[in-house]
Amino acid sequence: MTLAARLMRALTDPEYAEDHRDADLSQVTDEELGSLLVASHRIDVSDPLARRMARAAVVRAAGERQPRYTPDACRRMFEALVEECREHGWADLGAGLDVLRHRTGPLPDLSAPVRALVELWLAKDTVRRPYALLAVAGHGGEETLRAAVAHLSRDVGPIVADEIAVAAALTPAERILLSGTDRDSRFLPIPAGAWHRSADIPAYAAFARRALEAAADRTDAIRVGEIPYRPDKAFTDREVTSLGQALRVALLRDEPWLPPLLDRLLPGIALAPTAARTLPSQALLYEVARAAQDFPTPELVTALRAARGSVRHAGVPRQLDKMLKKADAALAERTDVALRLPRLDFDADGVLRRTAGAYEAVVTVTDTAVLTWEKDGRPLRALPAPVRRDHAALVKDLRDLVKRVNAHLATLLRALEGGYTVDAVHPYARWRTDLAGHPLARTVVRRLIWEIEVAPGDWTAVLPETSDRLPAAPDDASVRLWHPLRSDPDSVRAWRDLLTEHRVRQPFKQAFREIYRLTPAEEETRDHSHRFAAHLVHYVRMRALFRARGWESRRLGPWGGTDDDAADRVLAAGRWRVRFHHVWSDLAGDDELASTDRVCFDRLTEGVWREAPLADVPPLVFSEAMRDVDLFVGVTSIATDPDWTESGPRRAYWERTAFGGLPESALARREALERLLPRLKIADRCTLDGRFLRVRGDLRTYKIHLFSANILMEPDDTYLCVVPARRPADRTLFLPFDDERLALILSKAFLLAADTEITDESILRQLKRAA
């Protein structure tokens, strides 16, 4: 008896299965594996353990290979689906479509089982997976297909009825392709490849435009009162799902008609035509935001930000903020569209002027867009009253323009920084024109360091802000953002010196960016890192940072139903995933604490995440992921809490970490201070001493820790608690990058250097006790 025959018997005979539940299926052909998978289809949780384990072995092998199905296996699968639907009221239509897609011979006569299956399916109150149903119904004859179309088109509105008619008219192969985007719920993710296959169907792409235009027409009619306004009732649930499908197809195809249509649709679904704090369709607004997470474009992300600003509902902006962070992270990895910006009538220097009677409005783009007013060429301190009175529409348009420009700049920055993990490159001609020479993008792009491939393998780094002209290179030469990981230490130091000397504040940390390489300990542990383990953190703050940086995590603790989780983020255009394990610890007063654990990486292999050795992770992906984890710990560790007073093991951790070794983020801070201190008016009172900034006051000498910003006083290292104000004392101080902890350290240094001028009673009491 062959191995396949023995396994087939094991799937039907529990006693025989006991000896074959761990069988090696590597010697079974793809066709034999297909027949075994069909035979195992009806085994469920009520079957004996041995049969279930035999089935698990078959399913596991099928997940690693692509089974093939003979015509007989195809027929038997559909017969099994009919039995399953009769018994349980449900059957896996996807399994039937899979055997059709991967059959090895001519299509068998499936009309009888298909008709029975469709009849059972249509008899249910709710018909799920309509695309899959149509794909199956087509094999039951014209009458069966017409019955399915009629049922699915009943009481669903013109948009969904049009979609069903389009799907029914496709070829059998196209209907199977479309079924890949079927969802029991619009909240469930769909593999990107399935969306791509749907976008390649011309008839469905044409439907996508009609559907979205019909949706915009409906919201226009609601706005002008042609259709009565009912909160969140502009579209049915099924219409929201269909419009989400249509939008993803249009986004994937990057249709040129989509941006202006979204400028109509998004305000129409986000803003009630009355003064009510409701929305015409909150469900569709969130579905658009989910589509933006799947296939973002800068126009859509910017339009969503504009819609977020107009929503009156109290809870919607907060939810949109979470979704926009994920869309920003996804946009950064869609490099073919991510850097596209409109010019919006700005001149080459990023200035736009508009006349309002005797006054002139000036919108200037530097770090952000700013609206100012002039009269006879002289700047005014505020909006002139005559302009407010006589040109209210112009004022509103210009303020909206400023918001729109700032949304574009925020989107661009996130796209540029996120491009590190995909090692994004751009053609030199496009970069020179659409980024370095763009009136809006230029102020951002010119303050970043770029590498231009002037000859094959020969990269020249340039900071446009400090260069009179760009290097000569072919129009098709590659341009990418410079990263310190790809540079030698001397070059990194030189760029840091140049930024400080020219007082160039980068839009995000680049020259001073932390880099993380594999350590000997990580090489030894092989598949996980404990570099950031065993820290005690403020859990709520850390979870907020997860969301801000595009990480997914479950709510832990008594309210979340579990005490441990691995926050994760997908990187490198979906090819890698990082997981940061953490455990809910306890309550400390009103605060929640968590402890940190290992960091692991997974690689996407044949559609499945598989844990990978750290040595296999691309260096840039590893460094950027570990940088995020360092940020989570550095910002939320209780060691950075200056007035932590709890005793016991937590206090021991606080003391050990608050004045302990420096992580990479603090080392970058130290390098910045090396360059900044000589330029400060308190330079003669400050020195860097290992882990500390040492500040000489008139009363005492102080040591400020470069990680926690906590303070010890010499000579006996008495702790000095200085709780920071909401803002650092000196906001005009030049910093080469935005770092709240660095600003805090410097503000404390200025305070302590002039300790005889301190008026804060809590600080004075501590100084008096230490005297």
Salt bridges, closest charged atoms under 4 A:
ASP13 OD2 - ARG9 NH2 3.79
GLU18 OE2 - ARG21 NH1 3.49
ASP30 OD1 - ARG65 NH2 2.92
ASP47 OD1 - ARG51 NH1 2.57
ASP72 OD1 - ARG75 NH2 2.14
ASP72 OD2 - ARG76 NE 2.97
GLU79 OE2 - ARG75 NH1 3.07
GLU83 OE1 - ARG42 NH1 2.84
GLU84 OE1 - HIS41 NE2 3.07
GLU87 OE1 - ARG42 NH2 2.87
GLU87 OE1 - HIS88 NE2 3.77
ASP92 OD1 - ARG129 NH1 3.98
ASP98 OD1 - ARG101 NH1 3.56
ASP98 OD1 - HIS102 NE2 3.59
ASP162 OD2 - ARG210 NE 2.93
GLU163 OE1 - ARG238 NH2 3.82
ASP184 OD2 - ARG128 NH1 3.80
GLU213 OE2 - ARG209 NE 2.95
ASP217 OD1 - ARG264 NH2 2.75
ASP220 OD1 - ARG223 NH2 3.75
ASP220 OD2 - ARG264 NH2 2.61
ASP237 OD1 - ARG186 NH2 3.90
GLU239 OE2 - ARG218 NH2 2.89
ASP254 OD2 - ARG340 NH1 2.75
GLU255 OE2 - ARG253 NE 2.81
GLU287 OE2 - ARG183 NH2 3.29
GLU287 OE2 - ARG248 NH1 2.82
GLU287 OE1 - ARG290 NE 3.07
ASP294 OD2 - ARG248 NE 2.81
GLU299 OE2 - ARG340 NE 2.82
ASP321 OD1 - ARG308 NE 2.82
ASP328 OD2 - ARG305 NH2 2.44
ASP328 OD2 - ARG414 NE 3.02
ASP345 OD2 - ARG354 NH2 3.66
GLU360 OE1 - ARG353 NH1 3.13
ASP367 OD1 - ARG447 NH2 2.95
GLU374 OE1 - ARG353 NH1 3.31
ASP390 OD1 - ARG389 NE 3.13
ASP400 OD2 - LYS396 NZ 2.91
GLU417 OE2 - ARG513 NH2 2.90
GLU417 OE2 - ARG627 NH1 3.80
ASP423 OD1 - ARG486 NH1 2.67
ASP434 OD2 - ARG430 NE 3.84
GLU451 OE1 - ARG480 NE 2.87
GLU451 OE1 - ARG486 NE 3.61
GLU465 OE1 - ARG446 NE 3.72
ASP475 OD1 - ARG432 NH2 3.06
ASP490 OD1 - ARG493 NH2 2.25
ASP497 OD1 - ARG675 NE 2.68
GLU514 OE2 - LYS509 NZ 2.71
GLU514 OE1 - ARG627 NE 2.72
GLU522 OE1 - ARG531 NH2 2.79
ASP527 OD1 - HIS528 ND1 2.79
GLU552 OE2 - LYS326 NZ 2.83
ASP565 OD1 - ARG554 NE 3.35
ASP586 OD2 - ARG650 NH2 3.39
ASP591 OD2 - HIS538 ND1 2.23
GLU592 OE2 - ARG555 NH2 2.88
ASP597 OD1 - HIS530 NE2 4.00
ASP597 OD2 - ARG598 NH1 3.89
ASP602 OD2 - ARG577 NH2 2.74
ASP602 OD2 - ARG579 NE 2.62
GLU611 OE2 - ARG579 NH2 2.82
ASP616 OD2 - ARG603 NH2 3.51
GLU624 OE2 - HIS483 NE2 2.96
GLU624 OE1 - ARG513 NH2 2.78
ASP628 OD1 - ARG549 NH2 2.85
ASP628 OD2 - ARG569 NH1 2.91
ASP641 OD2 - HIS538 NE2 3.78
GLU646 OE2 - ARG650 NH1 2.72
GLU655 OE2 - ARG651 NE 3.42
GLU671 OE1 - ARG496 NH1 2.70
GLU671 OE1 - ARG675 NH1 3.40
GLU674 OE2 - ARG670 NH1 2.98
ASP698 OD1 - ARG685 NH2 2.99
GLU714 OE2 - ARG694 NE 2.83
ASP716 OD1 - ARG700 NH2 3.57
ASP717 OD1 - LYS703 NZ 3.23
ASP738 OD1 - ARG505 NH2 3.65
ASP739 OD2 - LYS509 NZ 3.93
ASP739 OD2 - ARG669 NE 3.24
